[in-house]
C-alpha cells in the first residue's frame, strides 16, 4: 500500500511539474505576427509557421472585423501552434497570395507548414475551431508528442 501511495504521489508531482512548466513556456511565447499579404510571401513560411490567411475585399467588411477580433482574443492558442496571421483586404493590389488562393470576398484559409491547404471557410471561424483543425494534422500531433517528452524529461531531471 505504501508503494502504491509513493507511485501515486510521484505521478501527481510529475503532472504538476509538467503543467507548471507548460504554463511558464506558454507565458514566454511572443504573439504571432500579423502581417499584410503585401509584406510577405507564402514561401517565406514553408516549414517555419502555419499561415492563417484572412481575405476580404475591404478592411471594413464586418466578417473581416469579426474574424480579426476572434483571432486577437485567443492569440495564445495560435502562438502554441506556430501560426502567422496574414491579412489581405485589397483585391486591387493583386498580391501573389491572392492570385494563388483566389478568394472571393471574405475567406479564411489555414495552411499547414508544408504549404497545403487545411481549411477554406467563407465565414469567420473561432480560434478554437481553427486550433482543432491544426491539432488534427500529423505534424502537429508529432510536435505535441515531442513537447510532452521534453517536459517529462525536464520534470524528471528536477
C-alpha positions, 0 to 999 in steps of 0.5 A: 500500500505504501508503494502504491501511495509513493507511485501515486504521489510521484505521478501527481508531482510529475503532472504538476511539474509538467503543467507548471512548466507548460504554463511558464513556456506558454507565458514566454511565447511572443504573439504571432505576427500579423502581417499584410499579404503585401509584406510577405510571401507564402514561401517565406513560411514553408516549414517555419509557421502555419499561415492563417490567411484572412481575405476580404475585399475591404478592411471594413467588411464586418466578417473581416472585423469579426474574424480579426477580433476572434483571432486577437482574443485567443492569440495564445492558442495560435502562438502554441501552434506556430501560426502567422496571421496574414491579412489581405483586404485589397483585391486591387493590389493583386498580391501573389497570395491572392492570385494563388488562393483566389478568394472571393470576398471574405475567406479564411484559409489555414495552411499547414507548414508544408504549404497545403491547404487545411481549411477554406471557410467563407465565414469567420471561424473561432480560434478554437475551431481553427486550433482543432483543425491544426491539432488534427494534422500529423505534424502537429500531433508529432510536435505535441508528442515531442513537447510532452517528452521534453517536459517529462524529461525536464520534470524528471531531471528536477 
